[in-house]
Amino acid sequence: MWIREIGRLLLILVLQVLLFNHMHIAIWGFPMVYILFLINLSPRLPKWAELFIGSAIGIIMDIWYSSLGIHMAACVTIAFVRPLLLANMVQDIERIKDNVKGITIGTLEYAKIVVILTIIHHFIVFALEAWNWSQWWIVLLQTLISSAMTIIILLGYDRLKQ
């Protein structure tokens, strides 16, 4: 199981770097699909493991983007928030064995989780990147456009996997 998950993570990271980094709308929209791995982690993982995986993925993306901890902060935040969302939104979380998917928790619940975590992640990335609230509207616009792009890709992928 671990080998399959590591392979899935590597595939997502390679796709992010080689494909999705080139799919942007000027300076406004950047799909960041690597968060799919964090969203789909097994709910049976201990919280420390989720935080460790989130920080590892964030560090990898920070090294690639030369962004000094911005992606790590965002990934650790969504790794921290995700179990709370799952506990509050999914009634029968004990039945989920492997990954969180639309087919296992329900399409509507999965979509809500994807939307919330994507917006949180993107807002943190763009807010820390700007580091200046005088242009708050740019942070909000980048968050909305990038989140919409990412959400469409993630939900489309989940729908194809069903």
C-alpha positions in Angstrom: 0.0 0.0 0.0 2.8 2.5 0.9 4.5 1.9 -2.4 1.3 2.7 -4.3 0.8 5.9 -2.3 4.4 7.0 -2.9 4.0 6.4 -6.6 0.8 8.3 -6.6 2.4 11.2 -4.8 5.3 11.2 -7.3 2.9 11.2 -10.2 1.0 14.1 -8.8 4.1 16.1 -8.2 5.5 15.4 -11.7 2.2 16.4 -13.3 2.2 19.6 -11.2 5.6 20.5 -12.3 5.5 19.5 -15.9 1.8 20.1 -16.9 -0.1 22.3 -14.4 2.6 24.8 -13.9 2.1 25.8 -17.5 -1.6 26.1 -17.3 -2.1 29.6 -15.9 -4.1 32.7 -16.6 -1.6 35.5 -16.7 -0.8 36.3 -13.0 -4.3 35.5 -11.8 -4.8 31.8 -12.0 -2.4 28.9 -11.1 -3.9 25.4 -10.6 -2.2 23.7 -7.7 -3.4 20.1 -8.0 -0.7 18.7 -5.7 -3.1 19.3 -2.8 -5.1 16.3 -4.2 -2.7 14.0 -2.4 -3.4 15.7 1.0 -7.1 15.8 0.4 -7.3 12.1 -0.4 -5.2 10.8 2.4 -6.6 8.0 4.5 -8.6 9.2 7.5 -7.0 6.4 9.5 -3.6 8.1 9.5 -2.5 9.5 12.8 -2.6 13.3 12.9 1.2 13.6 13.3 1.6 11.6 10.1 -0.8 13.9 8.1 1.1 16.9 9.4 4.5 15.3 8.5 3.2 14.4 5.0 1.8 17.9 4.5 5.1 19.5 5.5 7.1 17.2 3.3 4.9 18.0 0.2 5.1 21.7 1.1 8.9 21.6 1.3 9.1 19.8 -2.0 6.9 22.5 -3.7 8.8 25.3 -1.9 12.1 23.9 -3.3 10.6 23.8 -6.8 9.1 27.3 -6.6 11.9 28.8 -4.4 9.2 30.2 -2.1 10.7 30.0 1.4 8.0 28.0 3.3 4.9 29.4 1.7 3.6 26.1 0.3 4.7 24.3 3.5 2.6 26.6 5.6 -0.4 26.1 3.4 0.0 22.4 3.2 0.4 22.0 7.0 -2.7 24.1 7.5 -4.9 22.0 5.3 -3.4 18.8 6.8 -4.4 20.2 10.2 -7.9 21.3 9.1 -8.8 18.2 7.0 -9.4 15.8 9.9 -11.7 18.4 11.5 -13.7 18.8 8.3 -14.0 15.0 7.8 -15.2 14.6 11.4 -17.8 17.2 11.0 -19.0 16.5 7.5 -18.8 12.7 7.1 -21.2 10.7 9.4 -19.7 7.2 8.9 -16.0 7.9 8.8 -15.1 4.5 10.2 -16.2 2.8 6.9 -13.5 4.6 4.9 -10.5 2.4 4.7 -8.1 3.9 2.2 -8.5 7.2 0.5 -11.1 9.9 0.8 -12.9 10.0 -2.5 -16.3 11.1 -3.8 -17.4 7.6 -4.2 -16.6 6.7 -0.5 -17.9 9.7 1.3 -20.5 11.0 -1.2 -20.0 13.4 -4.0 -21.5 16.5 -2.2 -19.4 16.0 0.9 -16.3 15.4 -1.1 -17.0 18.5 -3.2 -17.5 20.6 0.0 -14.2 19.3 1.5 -12.3 20.0 -1.8 -13.7 23.5 -2.1 -13.0 24.5 1.6 -9.5 23.0 1.6 -8.5 24.5 -1.8 -9.7 28.0 -0.8 -7.8 27.8 2.5 -4.6 26.6 0.8 -4.7 29.1 -2.0 -5.5 32.0 0.2 -2.5 31.2 2.5 -0.2 30.8 -0.5 -1.2 34.1 -2.1 -1.4 36.0 1.1 2.0 35.0 2.2 3.4 35.5 -1.3 2.0 39.1 -1.3 3.0 39.9 2.3 1.3 43.2 1.8 -2.3 44.0 2.5 -2.4 47.2 0.5 -3.2 45.0 -2.5 -5.7 42.7 -0.8 -7.9 42.6 -3.8 -5.1 40.9 -5.9 -4.8 38.2 -3.2 -8.5 37.6 -3.3 -8.7 37.6 -7.1 -5.8 35.2 -7.3 -7.3 33.0 -4.7 -10.7 32.9 -6.4 -9.4 32.2 -9.9 -6.8 29.7 -8.9 -9.2 28.0 -6.6 -11.8 27.7 -9.3 -9.2 26.2 -11.7 -8.0 23.8 -9.1 -11.4 22.7 -7.9 -12.6 22.0 -11.5 -9.6 19.9 -12.1 -9.8 18.0 -8.8 -13.5 17.3 -9.0 -13.2 16.4 -12.7 -10.5 13.9 -11.8 -12.6 12.4 -9.0 -15.6 12.1 -11.3 -13.4 10.3 -13.9 -12.1 7.9 -11.3 -15.6 6.8 -10.4 
